[in-house]
Amino acid sequence: MNWLKISFKIVAVIFLSFVFFLLLLFRNDIPKDEIVEKYSLPESHFIEVDGINLHVRFLGEGIPVFLIHGSFSSLHTWDQWQQELSPYFMTISVDLPGHGLTGPDDLQRYSIMDYSELILRLADKLNLPKFHIAGNSMGGAVAMQVASTRPDRVLSLNLIDASGAPKPEPRNIESSSKNNSSRGGGAWIFQLAGHPVFSKVLLKCTPKFLFAMNLKQVYGDESKIPKEAVNRYFELMLSEGNRQATLDRLRSPRNSDIDFKRLTMPTLIMWGKKDTWIPVTQAYLLEKAIPGSSLVIFDEAGHVPMEEIPTETVSKYLSFLGVEVRPKYLDEPNILTYAY
């Protein structure tokens, strides 16, 4: 019987150690006011759209460009792009519901279709009949859905390591007509957050090291990760209601219906070759699916090249939009034409 007592003690020690470990990781939600004060920007605005108080950042004047972030991210991911684009365009970045300073939606409208409808209604509210749109990761799928739903309003489309590419194998009769490809490719964070047990643990015990590991996954060169980025990603996730919103979003269907034949506007596809979340093979599928699209591969970048190599990527985007890239940074730019 001694072995039973010993086994029981070992199990008890392991269990208590696990409980103690979880208590160390326990994190309360950070009050919304505190997060807004810390992470709002001088150009931040809060605009009510369909009962959601959207955090929107405007920078620049001219033809509008919407910038749509990916899963677990926020409009801060576009900071350097907005700085570079704003001399030529009115840039509009948005915290999608369940992210950043926008926070959760009481009606849990977190699908690709929901997000795309929200962007279109925001454009209506801002009286913007036509606009360019760029999106990264999940935001790329949202951008495609916007362009597929209202191609008459989208001047050009920019897809950066975007989700939502068509499946390579032919669809059979039983397969759904909806584009419900898995989120995040092989990224472990999506699997962990979608697990019925671990997701409940993550709801209250959210370790900061997961966000550090996450950023190392999405950057091709981890030495380029800004020191403040880990804190920002971590604290914005802990903003009141965002963790629950994230779990609700990952449990709900993607609900997208992208008709690639309707994406006839000028389209630029950009991809980091070292992307481990959505591999570069997806870029070629998108290039094949979207008529007349152009593809640029960045050999040393990962999943968020607009963050990792902002100058190189935004110069390609500016050239695509008709702004001549300056051979010397101090030279005056020459504006040729816009994709209108």
Disulfide bonds with the S-S distance in Angstrom:
none
